[in-house]
Every structure is written in C-alpha cells, then in structure tokens.
Amino acid sequence: MSKKAEAPLSLSDCHCNICMEIFLEPVTLPCHHTLCNSCFQSTVEKASLCCPFCRRRVSSWARYNARKNTLINFELWEKIQKYFPEEFLRRKNGQDLEEDCE
C-alpha cells in the first residue's frame, strides 16, 4: 500500500484563532481544534478546561498530556518552522509585520 500524499500546509492553516498570530508550540485538542500553547494555557487550562471553540471538555486529556509532556503537536510545530521560517521567527521574536515595513 502506498503512503497517502500529504496535503500542503498553508499559512492560513497555521494561525491561532485566539491571538490571530502564527502558532507557537501548537496544541491540538481531542476535538481537533488547534491553538497556541500560550493561548491554551490562558484560555483552556486556567479557565474552564473546555475547548474555546466547541466547548468540549478537555480536562482529563489536558491533565494526562501535561503529565506526559505531550501537549504540543510536534508534527505541526516542525512543519510551521520548516515551511514558514520568517513568520515563525517574527512571532518568536515578538515582531509585528508592520515593523518590517518601516
């Protein structure tokens, strides 16, 4: 059996709907919604332990993966760093796109 072709990753697929920036250390919840680790920490873990998009409870999943240190979706994280290095570095360094235009 041949390996299924991987769909290309678009920049729009890599933006967090909470902070509206490119994902930094993306966390993919069991409901398949993804957000930045920092957004996860502030909206999910410290608040309601529910997905901020569909409200599905993720408390057991979050505790289990936090203990195992497997919250980050490393496959997606590596792709973002590989395919969008400029955007990743801008976000990592806290730069806005407008700063580069000046």
NORPE-V317706 format. One record per residue. N is the residue number from 1. RES is the residue in three letters. SS is DSSP state (helix for helix, strand for strand, loop for the rest). PSI is psi in degrees with one decimal (none if undefined). Layout:
N_RES_SS_PSI / N_RES_SS_PSI
This chain:
1_MET_loop_133.5 / 2_SER_loop_153.9 / 3_LYS_loop_136.7 / 4_LYS_loop_133.8 / 5_ALA_loop_136.1 / 6_GLU_loop_132.5 / 7_ALA_loop_140.4 / 8_PRO_loop_145.7 / 9_LEU_loop_125.1 / 10_SER_loop_154.6 / 11_LEU_helix_-36.2 / 12_SER_helix_-25.6 / 13_ASP_helix_-9.6 / 14_CYS_helix_19.4 / 15_HIS_strand_135.1 / 16_CYS_loop_130.2 / 17_ASN_loop_-0.2 / 18_ILE_loop_-57.6 / 19_CYS_loop_-9.6 / 20_MET_loop_26.8 / 21_GLU_loop_169.5 / 22_ILE_strand_143.1 / 23_PHE_loop_135.8 / 24_LEU_loop_120.3 / 25_GLU_loop_66.9 / 26_PRO_strand_141.7 / 27_VAL_strand_120.8 / 28_THR_strand_117.4 / 29_LEU_loop_163.9 / 30_PRO_loop_-24.2 / 31_CYS_loop_2.8 / 32_HIS_loop_10.7 / 33_HIS_loop_143.2 / 34_THR_strand_142.0 / 35_LEU_strand_165.0 / 36_CYS_strand_151.9 / 37_ASN_helix_-42.2 / 38_SER_helix_-37.6 / 39_CYS_helix_-38.3 / 40_PHE_helix_-47.3 / 41_GLN_helix_-42.0 / 42_SER_helix_-31.3 / 43_THR_helix_-35.8 / 44_VAL_helix_-59.0 / 45_GLU_helix_-41.9 / 46_LYS_helix_-9.7 / 47_ALA_helix_-94.8 / 48_SER_helix_-8.8 / 49_LEU_loop_35.7 / 50_CYS_strand_152.0 / 51_CYS_loop_131.0 / 52_PRO_loop_-10.8 / 53_PHE_loop_-47.3 / 54_CYS_loop_-4.2 / 55_ARG_loop_13.9 / 56_ARG_loop_135.9 / 57_ARG_strand_133.4 / 58_VAL_loop_19.2 / 59_SER_helix_-49.3 / 60_SER_helix_-44.5 / 61_TRP_helix_-45.0 / 62_ALA_helix_-45.1 / 63_ARG_helix_-46.3 / 64_TYR_helix_-49.2 / 65_ASN_helix_-28.9 / 66_ALA_helix_-42.0 / 67_ARG_helix_-40.1 / 68_LYS_helix_-2.3 / 69_ASN_loop_44.0 / 70_THR_loop_28.0 / 71_LEU_loop_-39.8 / 72_ILE_strand_135.0 / 73_ASN_loop_87.1 / 74_PHE_helix_-29.8 / 75_GLU_helix_-48.4 / 76_LEU_helix_-41.5 / 77_TRP_helix_-44.0 / 78_GLU_helix_-39.5 / 79_LYS_helix_-42.0 / 80_ILE_helix_-46.2 / 81_GLN_helix_-33.4 / 82_LYS_helix_-47.8 / 83_TYR_helix_-22.3 / 84_PHE_loop_57.3 / 85_PRO_helix_-37.4 / 86_GLU_helix_-45.7 / 87_GLU_helix_-41.3 / 88_PHE_helix_-47.8 / 89_LEU_helix_-39.2 / 90_ARG_helix_-48.1 / 91_ARG_helix_-44.2 / 92_LYS_helix_-37.9 / 93_ASN_loop_1.6 / 94_GLY_loop_25.1 / 95_GLN_loop_146.5 / 96_ASP_loop_157.5 / 97_LEU_helix_-34.7 / 98_GLU_helix_-31.2 / 99_GLU_helix_-33.0 / 100_ASP_helix_-20.6 / 101_CYS_helix_-13.8 / 102_GLU_loop_none
